Amino acid sequence: MPPPFRPLPAAVGAGTWGDYTVSSDVFLDKTETAALLGRINNVGYGYGIIPKGYILRLTGDGKLVLSVIRGKLDKKALVGDAEQQAMIRAGVDSGEGGEKLLGTAKVSHASGKWHTVKLRFKGDQITAIIDGRAAITATDGAYATGMAGLLAGRAGAHESRPYFDNFSVAPDPYRSPLRQPPLIAKPMYP
């Protein structure tokens, strides 16, 4: 079952971003979870939408978990208002839903100190890096492009207290730079 993305993730960038590294320093206590997001798609459109992409979670008790989120487990389940339900009915996404585990690692002394966490994408290779060391390496081609972001909190928690600092997204140095579609500015009043 995919994580209940509550609170909603903070995502930046463009759906065209491909190979990049998303990075942040993270500080959390024993009961908290902090996550980096990468190649995130399907954000927005209201209640019932689960973003699709990759999530790297670090828990205060030292679990580092890399997963791919493929939307709702039951992609045809009708949720939300009439507009949302119409979009679900019209959807052609017949692929598998839910969360697929790509790898895990153990981090000693995860709580009570700052850690630099990175999620690197290069083609279908995904690498989770903590404090300068590769901790998880996986191969998955479900999502080739998408935005980057952060997620604070854990399932069922009403309060999120991890700290993030020095958040950055850097393109793969051997590929073309990250491209963002041009912004189109229109005057509010004619």
DRENMAR-875401 format. One line per 4 residues: number of its first residue (from 0); for each residue x, y, z of N, C-alpha, C. Coordinates in steps of 0.05 Angstrom, whole numbers, plus 5000, padded with zeros to 4 digits. Atoms other than C-alpha are relative to their C-alpha. Layout:
N
NUM> X:Y:Z:X:Y:Z:X:Y:Z ~ ...
! end
This chain:
190
0> 5017:4976:5000:5000:5000:5000:5018:5025:5000 ~ 4983:4976:5001:5029:5068:4982:4998:5017:5025 ~ 5002:4983:4976:5045:5117:5038:4978:5021:4995 ~ 5023:4983:5003:4986:5163:5052:5008:5029:4995
4> 4992:4973:5008:5025:5226:5030:4985:5022:5015 ~ 5011:4980:4983:4997:5266:5088:5020:5007:5020 ~ 5007:4978:5017:5021:5319:5093:5010:4996:4971 ~ 4992:5003:5028:5028:5328:5018:5029:5007:4997
8> 4972:4995:5005:5098:5328:4990:5004:5028:4989 ~ 4992:4975:5012:5134:5392:4971:5017:4992:4975 ~ 4987:5008:5025:5155:5383:4898:5009:5025:4985 ~ 4989:4978:5017:5198:5428:4853:5009:4989:4974
12> 4988:5007:5026:5220:5427:4781:4979:4995:4979 ~ 5017:5005:5024:5190:5401:4717:4998:4970:4996 ~ 5003:5028:5006:5163:5335:4694:5019:4989:4979 ~ 4980:5008:5021:5217:5334:4640:5027:4994:5012
16> 4974:5005:4988:5275:5328:4690:5005:4970:4999 ~ 4993:5029:5002:5311:5261:4679:5021:4992:5019 ~ 4977:5009:4984:5380:5248:4706:5009:5023:5018 ~ 4992:4979:4980:5395:5288:4770:5004:4987:5027
20> 4996:5008:4973:5413:5283:4843:4984:5020:5018 ~ 5014:4983:4981:5365:5310:4896:5014:4995:5027 ~ 4984:5002:4976:5400:5324:4963:4989:5018:5022 ~ 5007:4983:4978:5384:5350:5032:5014:4990:5025
24> 4991:5007:4974:5413:5351:5101:4974:4995:5017 ~ 5024:5007:4985:5363:5318:5149:5007:4995:5029 ~ 4997:5005:4971:5356:5319:5225:4973:4991:5010 ~ 5026:5010:4990:5302:5277:5259:5004:4986:5026
28> 4999:5014:4975:5285:5247:5325:4991:4971:4996 ~ 5005:5028:5003:5271:5173:5339:4973:4992:4989 ~ 5027:5007:5009:5197:5176:5322:4993:5011:4973 ~ 5006:4986:5025:5202:5215:5257:5011:4986:4975
32> 4992:5009:5026:5210:5200:5183:5003:5024:4982 ~ 4996:4979:5020:5239:5245:5129:5005:4986:4974 ~ 4997:5013:5026:5239:5230:5055:5008:5019:4978 ~ 4994:4986:5025:5269:5253:4989:4983:4987:4978
36> 5016:5010:5022:5227:5246:4927:5014:5006:4973 ~ 4987:4996:5026:5251:5238:4855:4983:4989:4978 ~ 5015:5007:5023:5221:5233:4786:4970:4998:5006 ~ 5028:5000:4991:5154:5251:4816:4982:5010:4978
40> 5020:4994:5020:5094:5253:4769:4972:4998:5013 ~ 5028:5004:4991:5018:5257:4777:4995:5015:5026 ~ 5006:4985:4976:5018:5311:4830:4976:5019:4994 ~ 5023:4982:5003:4956:5352:4842:4974:4986:4993
44> 5026:5009:5008:4885:5344:4817:4983:4992:5024 ~ 5018:5003:4977:4857:5341:4888:5002:4973:5015 ~ 5002:5023:4983:4837:5287:4937:5001:4974:4984 ~ 5000:5027:5012:4852:5215:4919:5024:4995:4981
48> 4976:5004:5017:4914:5227:4876:5024:4994:5017 ~ 4975:5008:4987:4977:5192:4898:5022:5006:4980 ~ 4978:4995:5019:5040:5219:4866:5014:4974:4993 ~ 4985:5023:5009:5080:5170:4825:5029:5008:4997
52> 4971:4995:5002:5155:5165:4827:5015:4984:5022 ~ 4982:5014:4982:5211:5146:4875:5001:5015:5027 ~ 4998:4989:4973:5215:5157:4950:5022:4986:5016 ~ 4979:5010:4983:5275:5149:4996:4994:5010:5028
56> 5008:4993:4972:5253:5147:5070:5023:4993:5019 ~ 4982:5005:4977:5299:5154:5130:4984:5003:5025 ~ 5014:4999:4975:5269:5137:5197:5019:5004:5023 ~ 4983:4994:4977:5294:5158:5265:5012:4975:5013
60> 4988:5024:4989:5306:5085:5284:5020:4987:4981 ~ 4978:5009:5017:5355:5078:5226:4993:4984:4975 ~ 5007:5014:5025:5316:5048:5168:5002:5019:4976 ~ 4999:4985:5025:5333:5073:5099:4986:4983:4979
64> 5017:5016:5017:5280:5050:5049:4996:5014:4973 ~ 5005:4989:5027:5278:5062:4973:4978:4984:4988 ~ 5023:5012:5012:5212:5049:4939:4992:5015:4975 ~ 5013:4987:5023:5175:5064:4874:4970:5000:5007
68> 5029:4997:4995:5104:5090:4883:4987:5002:4973 ~ 5013:5002:5026:5059:5072:4825:4971:5008:5002 ~ 5028:4990:4997:4996:5109:4847:4985:4983:5020 ~ 5017:5016:4982:4937:5079:4884:5003:4971:4994
72> 4999:5029:5004:4937:5004:4895:4979:4991:4981 ~ 5022:5006:5018:4869:4999:4861:4996:5025:4983 ~ 5001:4976:5017:4875:5049:4804:4972:5007:4990 ~ 5028:4995:5009:4801:5043:4786:4982:5008:5024
76> 5016:4992:4977:4776:5058:4857:4992:5029:4998 ~ 5010:4973:5002:4732:5120:4854:5002:5014:5026 ~ 4997:4983:4977:4752:5173:4904:4997:5029:4992 ~ 5001:4971:5005:4744:5248:4910:4973:5009:4990
80> 5025:4988:5010:4692:5293:4879:4993:4989:4972 ~ 5009:5009:5026:4654:5283:4814:5021:5004:4978 ~ 4980:4994:5020:4709:5315:4772:5023:4979:5003 ~ 4979:5020:4995:4762:5269:4804:4991:4973:4991
84> 5010:5026:5008:4719:5208:4793:4998:4997:4970 ~ 5001:5001:5029:4708:5226:4720:5028:4996:4988 ~ 4972:5003:5009:4784:5231:4711:5009:4971:5004 ~ 4992:5028:4994:4793:5162:4743:4986:4982:4979
88> 5014:5016:5020:4739:5132:4697:5013:5002:4973 ~ 4989:4996:5027:4772:5162:4636:5029:4991:4998 ~ 4972:5007:5000:4842:5139:4657:5005:4974:4985 ~ 4992:5024:5015:4879:5089:4615:5024:4986:5013
92> 4977:5012:4986:4932:5071:4667:4992:4972:5011 ~ 5007:5027:4991:4925:4996:4673:5024:4985:5013 ~ 4977:5012:4987:4994:4984:4703:4995:4994:5029 ~ 5002:5007:4972:5006:4957:4772:5001:5024:5018
96> 5000:4978:4982:4992:5004:4829:5014:4993:5026 ~ 4989:5005:4974:5017:5011:4900:5030:5006:5002 ~ 4972:4995:4995:5087:5012:4928:5016:4974:4995 ~ 4982:5023:5004:5144:4967:4906:5027:5007:5013
100> 4975:4996:4986:5205:4961:4951:5023:4994:4981 ~ 4976:5003:5017:5271:4971:4914:5025:4993:5016 ~ 4977:5007:4984:5319:4964:4972:4999:5013:5028 ~ 4999:4990:4972:5334:4976:5046:5029:5000:5010
104> 4974:4999:4986:5394:4993:5089:4996:5009:5028 ~ 5000:4992:4972:5409:5006:5162:5019:5023:5003 ~ 4983:4977:4994:5436:5073:5185:5004:5002:5030 ~ 4995:4998:4971:5470:5076:5253:4998:5029:5009
108> 5003:4973:4989:5455:5136:5297:4984:5019:4982 ~ 5016:4984:5019:5400:5161:5250:4988:5025:5013 ~ 5014:4978:4986:5366:5205:5302:5020:5016:5016 ~ 4984:4983:4982:5395:5264:5340:5025:5012:4987
112> 4977:4988:5014:5446:5285:5287:4993:5005:4971 ~ 5005:4994:5028:5448:5314:5217:5013:4979:4982 ~ 4991:5018:5021:5455:5268:5157:4996:5013:4973 ~ 5003:4991:5028:5466:5286:5084:4989:4976:4985
116> 5014:5022:5015:5417:5244:5043:4997:5009:4971 ~ 5002:4994:5029:5419:5240:4967:4986:4977:4986 ~ 5013:5020:5017:5377:5205:4915:5009:5007:4971 ~ 4988:4994:5026:5413:5200:4848:4987:4982:4978
120> 5012:5014:5022:5382:5181:4781:5018:5003:4975 ~ 4985:5000:5025:5421:5161:4719:4989:4977:4983 ~ 5013:5020:5016:5381:5125:4666:4981:4984:5018 ~ 5017:5016:4982:5347:5067:4702:5014:4992:5025
124> 4985:5005:4975:5400:5066:4757:4992:5021:5021 ~ 5008:4982:4978:5378:5095:4824:5019:4993:5023 ~ 4982:5004:4978:5427:5105:4881:4992:5017:5024 ~ 5006:4986:4975:5411:5124:4953:5027:5003:5014
128> 4974:4994:4987:5470:5158:4987:4995:5014:5026 ~ 5003:4987:4974:5476:5176:5060:5028:5006:5010 ~ 4975:4990:4990:5534:5216:5088:5024:4992:4982 ~ 4979:5005:5019:5575:5206:5025:5004:4971:4991
132> 4996:5028:5007:5567:5130:5020:4975:4989:4987 ~ 5023:5013:5014:5523:5092:4971:4989:4978:5019 ~ 5013:5019:4981:5474:5053:5015:4982:4980:4985 ~ 5019:5017:5015:5424:5026:4964:5004:5006:4970
136> 4999:4997:5029:5431:5015:4889:4979:4982:4988 ~ 5022:5016:5012:5372:4993:4847:4998:5007:4971 ~ 5006:4995:5028:5351:4987:4775:4970:4999:4996 ~ 5028:4999:5005:5281:5009:4756:4994:5020:4979
140> 5005:4982:5022:5254:5040:4693:4971:5010:4999 ~ 5029:4992:5000:5182:5056:4715:4997:5030:4993 ~ 5003:4971:5004:5193:5132:4714:5028:5011:4991 ~ 4975:4990:5011:5247:5164:4670:5004:5030:5005
144> 4999:4972:4995:5230:5236:4686:4981:5008:5022 ~ 5019:4990:4980:5196:5278:4739:5013:5020:5019 ~ 4991:4979:4981:5202:5330:4794:5014:4988:5024 ~ 4986:5008:4975:5242:5327:4859:4985:5012:5023
148> 5014:4989:4977:5218:5340:4929:5007:4988:5027 ~ 4997:5009:4972:5213:5328:5004:4974:4991:5010 ~ 5024:5009:4986:5164:5293:5049:5008:4998:5029 ~ 4995:5001:4972:5161:5301:5124:4978:4984:5014
152> 5020:5014:4984:5126:5256:5174:4998:4970:4993 ~ 5003:5029:5003:5104:5184:5179:4970:4994:4998 ~ 5028:5008:5004:5040:5146:5164:4985:5003:5027 ~ 5016:4998:4976:4986:5164:5214:5008:5022:5019
156> 4991:4979:4982:5025:5221:5246:4986:5026:4993 ~ 5013:4974:5004:4991:5288:5255:5020:5023:5001 ~ 4980:4980:4997:5054:5326:5268:5026:4991:4988 ~ 4975:5007:5013:5118:5327:5228:5022:5018:5011
160> 4980:4984:4988:5182:5350:5261:5028:4996:4989 ~ 4972:5001:5010:5243:5330:5219:5008:5027:4989 ~ 4990:4975:5011:5287:5387:5197:5015:4993:4974 ~ 4986:5003:5025:5313:5396:5126:5017:5026:4997
164> 4983:4977:5006:5371:5442:5105:5016:4994:4975 ~ 4983:5002:5024:5413:5454:5043:4988:4982:4978 ~ 5014:5015:5021:5361:5424:4996:5011:5009:4973 ~ 4991:4993:5027:5387:5421:4924:4993:4978:4980
168> 5003:5018:5022:5375:5389:4857:5021:5007:4980 ~ 4978:4996:5019:5435:5381:4811:4998:4981:4977 ~ 5001:5017:5023:5436:5355:4740:5024:4981:5000 ~ 4978:5018:5005:5479:5295:4721:5021:5016:4985
172> 4980:4983:5013:5545:5329:4702:5007:4990:4972 ~ 4994:5011:5027:5551:5283:4640:4977:5001:4981 ~ 5024:4998:5017:5482:5299:4613:4994:5029:4995 ~ 5008:4972:5004:5448:5361:4587:4987:5011:5025
176> 5011:4988:4975:5425:5410:4641:4970:4995:5002 ~ 5029:5003:4995:5356:5404:4673:4985:5022:4984 ~ 5016:4981:5016:5305:5436:4628:4973:5004:5012 ~ 5027:4994:4990:5243:5471:4651:4985:5014:4978
180> 5015:4986:5021:5188:5492:4603:4999:5029:5006 ~ 5001:4971:4996:5186:5567:4592:4974:5008:5014 ~ 5023:4990:4986:5139:5605:4637:4985:5019:4981 ~ 5016:4982:5016:5083:5641:4601:4985:5019:5018
184> 5012:4980:4983:5063:5705:4635:4978:5014:4986 ~ 5023:4985:5012:4995:5735:4622:4991:5020:5021 ~ 5009:4980:4981:4969:5799:4652:4974:4991:5013 ~ 5024:5007:4985:4915:5789:4705:4976:5015:4989
188> 5022:4983:5010:4873:5846:4677:5008:5011:4973 ~ 4993:4990:5027:4869:5865:4604:5003:5030:4999
! end
